[in-house]
Amino acid sequence: MKKLVLALTGTALLAAAAVTYTVNARHGTADAGPAAAVTLAPGQLLFRDTATGRIGAVPLAGTQAKPQLSDLKCDRFAVAKQTAVCLAVRPGTLPAVTDVRVLDDHLAVRHTETLPGTPSRARVSPDGKRVYWTLFVTGDSYAQTGFSTRAGLYEVETGRLVKTIEELPVFKDGSRYFAHDVNYWGITFAPDGNRFYATLGSKGKTYLVEADYARYRGKTLRENVECPSLSPDGKRVAFKKKAGDGWRLAVLDLASMRETELAEPRSVDDQALWQDDRTILYGLDNAVWAVPADGSGVPRRLVGGAASPAVTQDPR
């Protein structure tokens, strides 16, 4: 099986930032007191407390409330329905090794996979039946930047593990795309649990890929798209695009391919999260922020000392 290669300069910076984030996070030793019984009850904003690494929660309707911190420590965290995923680097392992922990609605571990690499991205499919992740790894013989990625997934109900989607056949302009440096990251699934999107990086460019999980094949939709995040209605993708020396958050309408830049002018190196069909969440400057998905408004700081936001939706 061919190896994935991180061939983009900007993505190399992303990889370095991810490693720096994890190393710095491990230095946090603050004691936030006794653990709270955090669950996946509806109407919450969950996040990673950057001082302790513990998963915390505040009400979505009142994010300035005092956070409740669990005893669960993660480097990346995500939820959907009654399923959560926690990516946690094992301390003292060189090269780095990550535990991918599948959790239930009380944050108890249901299943663990141990994989090589450092956490970068994590998500759960909207139906709660699949968890997926991106890890940075080192040591690939022809990885010019020294980093490559593994984007994989785990089927919660069947126990099927896909360690990497690197063999996903992708078509570009109607023809099968082949290149030695093809690299995938930032998976996001549609509500149907079958259609999904990811970033493909190759030859100094990035592409948004739309794929069919059952048929296991995909196609490129457009360039300069990284870390896609599909809206709850399945019609738009929030993403970061290369802009100068950083990244700019934008939303792409999948029917018209019309792009709308969001009102966050700063460089955001994160996989954005949809709070709902109107609001985008992201981590930046040691805090979780929100911004309207239609390009209007201004960024709002929701929780300080926080990263890796996740949302439990109210029942409909």
Secondary structure, 3 states (H helix, E strand, C coil): CCCCCCCCHHHHHHHHHHHHHHHHHHCCCCCCCCCCCCCCCCCEEEEEECCCCEEEEEECCCCCCCCEEEEEECCEEEEECCEEEEEEECCCCCCCEEEEEEECCCCCEEEEEEEECEEEEEEECCCCCEEEEEEEEECCCCCCCCEEEEEEEEECCCCCEECCCCCCCEEECCEECCCCCCEEEEEEECCCCCEEEEEEEECCEEEEEEEECCCCEEEEEEECCEEEEECCCCCEEEEEEEECCEEEEEEEECCCCCEEECCCCCCCCCCCEECCCCEEEEEECCEEEEEECCCCCCCEEEEECEEEEEEECCCC
